[in-house]
Amino acid sequence: MNDALVYQSLADAVLALHLGIVVFVVGGLLVVIAGNLRGWRWVNAGWFRLAHLGAIGVVVAESWLGLVCPLTTFEMWLRAKAGGSVYAGSFIEHWLGRVLYYDAPAWVFTVLYTGFAVLVAATWWYFPPRFKRGADKTSL
């Protein structure tokens, strides 16, 4: 297997991971709301809610600080090592790239990410997470 193909495949894997994180952040909020409305106890598990809050927190912090996501930077580096141009390659790269990347001013994304984080925080108030306490192992 040649190096370009290895780097291209790794870049596609990073893009797929990136999409998975986006799905977790967006889908996680929907699952928390729908799960609470349907009585699914697990959606308020402390580990799930902390992971979800942490994920959107990282996105908002990167946005406010003007940082590029490390996954994007790593993916671009891998694509450069493969000798390819950015987002002009494999099927996975083409379609996942279209889902994840939009052309808009940075402030638009900062506003969207911050608004989404406010919704996530609101679910903490409206549907509070449950954390294990001592011997009570049934709270999750």
ABEGO torsion letter per residue (X at the ends): XBAAAAAAAAAAAAAAAAAAAAAAAAAAAAAAAAAAAAGBAAAABAAAAAAAAAAAAAAAAAAAAGBBBAAAAAAAAAAAAAGBBBGBBBAAAAAAAAAABBBBBAAAAAAAAAAAAAAAAAAAAABBBBBBBEABAAAX
